[in-house]
Amino acid sequence: MGAAALAAAAGPLGAATARAAARTPKVLAIGLDGALLGRIKDAAAPHLDALMAAGLTAASSIYANPLAPTVSGPGWSTIITGVWPDKHGVKDNTFSGSKFSQYPDFLTRIETAKPALSTYAVASWAPVTDTIFSSKVDTRVSTPGAEYDTGTTSRAVAELRNGNRDAVFVHLDNIDHAGHSYGAASPKYLEAVQLVDTQIGQLVAAVAARPTYASEDWLIMVTADHGHTDAGGHGGSSAAERQTFLIASGGGISAGSVRHDVKMPDLAASALAHLGIAISPSWNLDGRPLQQPAPDAFDALRPQLTTRVDETGIGAGVLGFTHTPPAGWTVENGAMGTGGMTEWRGWTFTTDEFWTAAERDQGRESNVRARNVFAVADGDEWVDRSYTGTFDSTLVSPAWPVTGGSTAVLRYTTYYRQESPQKGEVLVSYDGGAPVSVRTYTADAPSREEAVTLQVPSGATNARVRFRYTAGNNWYWVVDGVKISSS
């Protein structure tokens, strides 16, 4: 069976939950170094096209300096450990400062949680298997240079067809090589994509040829560590260099689906979840299993996003901002100055693609933990057009139910960059009462998830959250994933 035939079968695999529950879960993760999703779609790549048709396609973006450059060391470390560079510590291809003992690779986590499972990793770029994956992995193979992707593919095919591995990782390098040598806009880059597509067809066919395939539930995932410029190269902050993606098929993934909330660390978390390994909060993973989407109210605004008004650095056709809040939310701009850049007047709902294009290399690329659509108060960009007054805008949540006399937890993702005079303040009011400050930002706060314990007054039945940002020609504040729950 070829890749197209397997992909056609992969959609129904996940549709029948009862049958899937009876099958043995297996994972095949394929890493394509330096691959661009757009060029995959441009190329004649029938096997990758079939996987996309049978499952999920999710384009996303990664970081840039100062979090880490867009190079392979940080990229593969993020994918394989399920955490961003500020946790795993890899900032370049030397791997100095790595914290793999604290944030191990997902195959090592599989071996620790379920030692009976069999794990295998093979790579054309030796640091993937020599450095990122630990010795706990049952088999790690670095393909000799002369064999390159051909040897990597043949070894993986033999394991997939004839072995009994439960989780397999395969790294292929030739697309990155073509990008460096000829540029991502070149015919040679497309040829490299087409060759890799043929190799992926061999890998997927090997899975389908297994004598036990009918009793197995394979989750197949394909991703990349970074992108490439048209001229060739990566490491910088351009949109092309910051591009990555995840293609996933099987394992209950809906056929032909497209999502915008998937991020680079999700591959590791999805592999663990598919194999029935509970993800402990103590692991502090940034990845979220594909199988457990958690959209928030801001994400529902994606169909409302519009193109630029005053910004000139953002592509004219890029959909990426709205000032209209989701149902139940409001934005209070009564104290907001006038004029300024239309896109950023008061709290704005936007995306990474749109916001980072407004001004590169001012740290916006480090907003890695917000997903899909998020809220931004950006005084720095607002003042780039004639204005009067100051930036003073408050984002107000719906009223969430709480229990009087108990505790609740306010959770949200934040990213805050400070320059005085500037302040970010989180306030909570109960049953329409006076807002009380529960968190203040007056110093840089890197991208992170916050959990603020609230002491709910006796008799209170609901709580409303306010995010007030006051500034002049200063920096910005990002908020996402806001919710209140019982502690």
C-alpha positions in Angstrom: 0.0 0.0 0.0 1.4 3.4 -1.0 1.2 6.6 1.1 -1.9 7.8 -0.7 -3.8 4.6 0.0 -2.7 4.6 3.6 -3.7 8.2 4.1 -7.1 7.5 2.6 -7.5 4.8 5.3 -6.1 7.0 8.1 -9.1 9.3 8.3 -11.6 6.5 9.1 -9.1 5.1 11.6 -9.8 7.8 14.0 -13.5 8.0 13.3 -14.3 4.7 14.9 -13.4 5.3 18.5 -14.4 1.9 19.7 -12.2 0.2 17.1 -9.3 2.6 17.7 -9.4 1.9 21.4 -8.8 -1.8 20.8 -5.8 -1.2 18.6 -2.2 -0.8 19.8 -1.1 2.8 19.6 2.1 3.6 17.7 3.8 6.8 16.7 5.9 7.8 13.7 7.4 11.3 13.9 9.3 12.7 10.8 11.4 15.8 10.9 12.1 17.6 7.7 15.0 20.0 8.3 14.5 23.5 6.9 11.2 22.6 5.2 8.6 25.3 4.3 5.0 24.3 4.2 4.3 26.7 1.3 6.9 25.1 -0.8 5.6 21.6 0.0 2.3 22.7 -1.4 4.0 24.2 -4.4 5.9 20.9 -5.1 4.7 17.7 -6.6 4.5 15.9 -3.2 1.6 13.4 -3.4 2.5 11.5 -0.2 2.6 14.6 2.0 -0.5 15.9 0.2 -2.3 12.6 1.0 -1.3 12.9 4.7 -2.7 16.4 4.8 -5.9 15.3 3.1 -6.3 12.5 5.6 -5.5 14.5 8.7 -4.4 17.8 10.1 -2.4 20.7 8.6 -1.2 23.4 11.0 1.1 26.1 10.0 2.8 28.0 12.9 5.7 30.3 13.8 8.6 30.0 16.1 10.9 32.4 18.1 13.8 34.5 17.0 16.6 36.2 19.0 16.9 36.9 21.9 15.0 33.7 22.8 17.1 31.8 20.3 18.1 32.1 16.6 16.2 30.1 14.0 18.7 27.3 13.7 18.5 23.5 14.1 19.9 23.1 17.6 17.1 25.1 19.4 14.5 24.0 16.8 14.9 20.2 17.2 15.4 20.5 20.9 12.0 22.3 21.1 10.2 19.8 19.0 11.7 16.8 20.7 11.5 17.9 24.3 8.1 19.7 24.1 9.4 23.0 25.7 10.6 26.3 24.3 14.3 27.4 24.4 13.9 29.4 27.6 13.4 26.0 29.3 15.6 23.5 27.5 18.4 26.0 27.3 19.7 25.3 23.8 20.5 28.6 22.0 22.7 27.4 19.1 24.1 24.3 17.5 26.8 23.8 20.2 24.1 22.7 22.7 25.9 24.5 25.5 23.6 25.2 28.4 21.2 22.4 27.5 18.9 21.2 30.3 18.0 17.8 28.9 18.2 16.1 32.3 15.4 18.4 33.4 13.5 18.5 30.1 14.3 15.1 28.4 13.2 14.1 24.9 9.8 12.5 24.4 11.2 9.0 23.7 13.1 9.1 27.0 9.8 10.1 28.7 8.2 7.1 27.0 10.9 4.8 28.3 10.6 6.2 31.8 6.8 5.9 31.9 6.4 2.6 30.1 9.8 0.8 29.9 8.2 -2.1 28.0 7.6 0.1 24.9 10.2 0.1 22.2 11.7 3.4 20.9 13.9 4.2 17.9 15.5 7.3 16.5 17.5 7.7 13.3 18.9 11.0 12.0 20.9 12.4 9.1 22.1 15.2 11.4 24.0 13.5 14.1 23.3 15.9 17.0 19.6 14.9 17.0 20.4 11.3 18.0 23.8 11.8 19.7 22.8 14.8 21.8 19.1 15.5 22.1 17.8 12.0 22.4 19.2 10.3 25.5 20.8 6.9 26.0 17.5 5.7 27.5 16.1 5.4 24.0 16.3 1.8 22.9 18.1 2.5 19.6 19.7 5.7 18.4 21.3 5.8 14.9 23.3 8.6 13.3 23.4 7.9 9.6 27.0 8.1 8.1 27.4 11.2 6.0 27.9 9.3 2.7 24.5 7.6 3.1 22.7 10.8 4.1 18.9 10.7 3.8 19.0 7.6 1.7 20.6 5.6 4.6 18.3 7.2 7.1 15.2 6.2 5.1 16.3 2.7 4.5 17.1 2.1 8.1 13.8 3.5 9.2 11.9 1.5 6.6 13.4 -1.7 7.8 12.5 -0.9 11.4 8.9 0.1 10.6 8.2 -2.9 8.3 10.0 -5.6 10.3 10.5 -4.4 13.8 8.0 -3.9 16.7 8.8 -0.3 17.6 6.1 1.7 19.5 7.6 5.2 18.8 9.9 6.1 15.9 11.6 9.4 15.1 13.1 10.0 11.7 15.2 13.1 10.8 15.8 14.0 7.1 18.2 16.8 6.1 18.3 17.3 2.4 15.7 20.1 2.1 17.8 22.2 4.5 20.9 21.4 2.4 19.1 22.6 -0.8 17.9 25.7 1.0 21.5 26.6 1.9 22.9 25.8 -1.5 20.2 27.2 -3.8 17.6 29.1 -1.8 14.1 28.2 -0.9 12.7 29.9 -4.1 14.8 27.7 -6.3 13.8 24.7 -8.4 16.5 22.7 -6.6 14.6 23.3 -3.3 11.4 21.9 -4.9 13.4 18.9 -6.2 14.6 18.3 -2.6 11.0 18.4 -1.4 9.9 16.0 -4.0 12.7 13.6 -3.1 11.8 13.8 0.6 8.2 13.2 -0.4 9.2 9.9 -2.1 11.1 8.9 1.1 8.1 9.7 3.2 6.0 7.5 0.9 8.4 4.7 1.6 8.1 5.2 5.4 4.4 5.3 5.3 4.2 2.3 3.0 6.4 0.4 5.4 3.9 1.1 8.2 1.0 -0.2 6.0 3.0 -3.3 5.1 3.3 -4.5 8.7 1.7 -7.8 9.3 0.1 -6.4 12.5 -1.0 -3.1 10.9 -4.7 -3.9 11.1 -4.5 -4.1 14.9 -2.4 -0.9 15.3 -3.4 2.7 15.5 -0.6 4.8 14.0 -0.3 8.5 14.6 2.0 9.9 11.9 3.4 13.4 12.4 5.6 15.5 10.1 7.3 18.8 11.1 10.2 21.1 10.6 12.7 22.9 12.8 12.8 26.3 11.0 12.2 27.7 7.5 14.5 29.4 4.9 14.8 32.6 3.0 14.1 32.7 -0.7 17.9 33.4 -1.2 18.8 30.6 1.2 19.8 30.6 4.8 18.1 30.9 8.2 18.9 32.1 11.7 17.2 35.5 11.5 13.8 36.9 12.4 12.0 37.0 9.0 8.7 35.4 8.6 10.1 32.8 6.2 12.8 31.8 8.7 10.3 31.6 11.6 7.9 29.3 9.8 7.2 25.7 10.8 4.2 23.4 10.6 2.8 20.1 11.8 1.1 17.6 9.6 -0.7 14.8 11.5 -2.6 11.8 10.3 -4.2 8.8 12.1 -4.7 8.6 15.8 -8.2 10.1 15.7 -7.2 13.2 13.8 -10.1 14.5 11.6 -9.5 14.3 7.9 -8.8 17.5 6.0 -8.7 19.6 9.2 -6.7 22.9 9.5 -5.9 24.5 12.9 -4.2 27.7 14.0 -3.6 26.9 17.7 -0.8 24.3 17.2 2.7 25.2 18.2 6.2 23.7 17.8 6.3 21.8 21.2 3.0 20.0 20.5 4.6 17.0 18.7 6.2 15.7 21.8 3.0 16.1 23.9 0.9 14.5 21.2 3.1 11.5 20.9 2.9 10.9 24.7 -0.8 11.3 24.8 -1.3 8.9 21.9 0.6 6.3 23.7 -1.5 6.7 26.8 1.1 8.4 28.9 -0.4 11.0 31.3 1.4 14.3 31.1 2.4 15.4 34.6 2.1 19.1 35.5 5.5 18.7 37.1 7.1 18.2 33.7 6.2 21.8 32.9 5.7 21.1 29.2 4.8 23.8 26.8 3.4 21.3 24.3 -0.3 20.6 24.2 -1.6 17.3 22.8 -3.3 17.7 19.4 -6.0 15.4 20.7 -6.9 17.9 23.5 -7.5 21.3 21.8 -8.3 24.1 24.2 -9.5 27.1 22.2 -10.3 30.3 24.1 -12.7 33.2 23.4 -10.1 35.2 21.4 -9.6 32.3 18.9 -13.3 32.6 17.8 -12.4 36.1 16.4 -10.2 34.6 13.5 -13.0 34.9 10.9 -13.4 38.6 11.9 -9.7 39.6 11.4 -9.1 42.3 8.8 -6.1 43.6 6.8 -3.9 46.5 7.7 -5.0 50.2 7.8 -2.0 52.3 8.7 0.8 49.8 9.0 3.0 49.5 5.9 5.4 46.7 6.9 2.5 44.1 7.0 1.5 42.5 3.8 -1.5 44.1 2.2 -3.4 40.7 2.1 -2.5 39.5 5.6 -5.6 39.1 7.8 -4.6 39.8 11.3 -6.4 42.3 13.6 -9.8 43.4 15.0 -10.9 45.8 17.7 -14.2 43.9 18.2 -14.0 41.8 21.3 -15.5 38.3 21.6 -18.9 37.9 23.1 -19.0 38.9 26.8 -15.8 40.8 26.6 -15.4 44.6 26.3 -12.6 47.1 25.7 -12.8 50.4 27.7 -11.1 53.2 25.8 -12.7 56.2 27.6 -9.3 57.4 28.7 -7.5 56.4 25.5 -5.6 59.1 23.5 -6.7 59.9 20.0 -5.1 59.3 16.6 -2.1 57.0 16.4 -1.9 53.8 14.4 -5.4 52.5 13.8 -4.4 48.9 14.3 -3.1 49.4 17.8 -5.5 52.0 19.3 -6.4 50.4 22.6 -6.4 46.6 23.1 -6.2 44.8 19.8 -7.0 41.1 18.9 -4.3 39.9 16.6 -2.0 37.0 15.5 1.7 36.4 15.5 1.9 36.7 11.7 0.3 40.2 11.8 1.8 41.6 15.0 5.4 40.6 14.5 5.4 42.0 11.0 4.5 45.4 12.4 8.1 45.8 13.7 10.8 43.0 13.6 13.5 42.5 16.2 11.8 44.3 19.1 11.1 41.1 21.0 7.7 40.4 19.6 9.0 37.1 18.2 9.5 35.9 21.8 5.7 35.8 22.4 5.8 32.0 22.0 3.2 30.9 24.5 0.2 32.8 23.1 -1.7 30.7 20.6 -3.9 31.5 17.6 -5.6 34.9 18.3 -4.4 36.9 21.3 -4.9 40.3 22.8 -2.2 43.0 22.6 -1.8 46.5 24.0 1.1 48.0 22.0 1.9 51.6 22.9 5.2 51.4 20.9 3.4 50.8 17.6 0.4 53.1 18.4 2.6 56.2 18.6 4.1 55.6 15.2 1.5 57.9 13.7 0.4 61.3 14.9 -1.5 61.1 18.2 -2.6 63.0 21.3 -2.8 61.9 24.9 -1.6 58.6 26.3 -2.3 54.9 25.9 -4.9 53.9 28.5 -7.0 50.9 27.6 -8.7 48.2 29.7 -9.7 44.8 28.5 -12.6 43.5 30.5 -13.7 39.8 30.7 -17.1 38.3 31.1 -18.3 37.5 34.6 -17.2 34.0 35.6 -19.1 32.1 38.3 -17.2 31.7 41.6 -18.1 30.4 45.1 -18.1 32.9 47.9 -15.8 32.2 50.8 -13.5 29.9 48.8 -10.5 30.3 46.5 -10.4 30.4 42.7 -7.5 30.6 40.3 -7.1 33.2 37.6 -5.0 31.7 34.7 -3.7 33.5 31.7 -0.8 33.6 29.3 1.2 36.9 29.4 4.2 38.5 27.8 5.1 42.0 28.9 8.0 44.3 27.9 8.5 47.4 30.1 9.8 50.9 29.6 8.9 53.6 32.1 6.4 55.3 32.4 4.3 52.2 31.7 2.2 49.8 33.8 0.1 46.7 33.3 -2.4 45.9 36.0 -4.7 43.0 36.5 -7.8 43.8 38.6 -10.7 41.6 39.7 -14.2 42.7 40.8 -16.9 40.6 42.4 -20.6 40.9 41.7 -20.0 44.3 40.0 -18.1 45.8 43.0 -15.0 47.9 42.9 -12.0 46.3 41.1 -9.1 45.2 43.2 -5.6 44.9 41.9 -4.2 41.3 42.0 -1.1 41.6 39.8 1.0 44.5 38.6 3.6 44.6 35.8 6.3 47.2 36.0 9.3 45.1 34.9 9.9 42.8 31.9 7.9 39.6 32.2 8.9 36.9 29.7 6.3 34.8 27.9 4.7 32.6 30.6 1.5 31.2 32.0 0.3 32.9 35.2 -1.8 31.4 38.0 -3.1 33.9 40.5 -5.0 32.6 43.5 -8.1 34.7 44.3 -9.7 34.9 47.7 -13.4 35.1 46.8 -15.4 37.2 49.3 -18.2 35.6 51.2 -21.4 35.6 49.3 -19.8 36.5 45.9 -21.2 34.6 42.9 -19.2 36.0 40.0 -15.9 37.6 39.2 -14.8 39.9 36.3 -11.2 40.5 35.3 -9.7 43.7 34.0 -6.4 44.1 32.2 -5.4 47.8 32.2 -2.4 49.0 30.2 -1.2 52.6 30.6 1.8 53.9 28.6 3.3 56.5 26.3 5.9 55.7 23.7 6.8 52.5 25.5 6.4 48.8 24.8 3.6 46.3 24.9 1.6 43.7 26.8 0.1 40.4 25.5 -2.7 38.5 27.2 -4.2 35.1 26.1 -6.0 32.1 27.4 -7.8 33.9 30.3 -10.0 31.8 32.6 -11.1 31.5 36.2 -11.6 28.1 37.7 -11.9 26.6 41.2 -8.6 26.0 42.9 
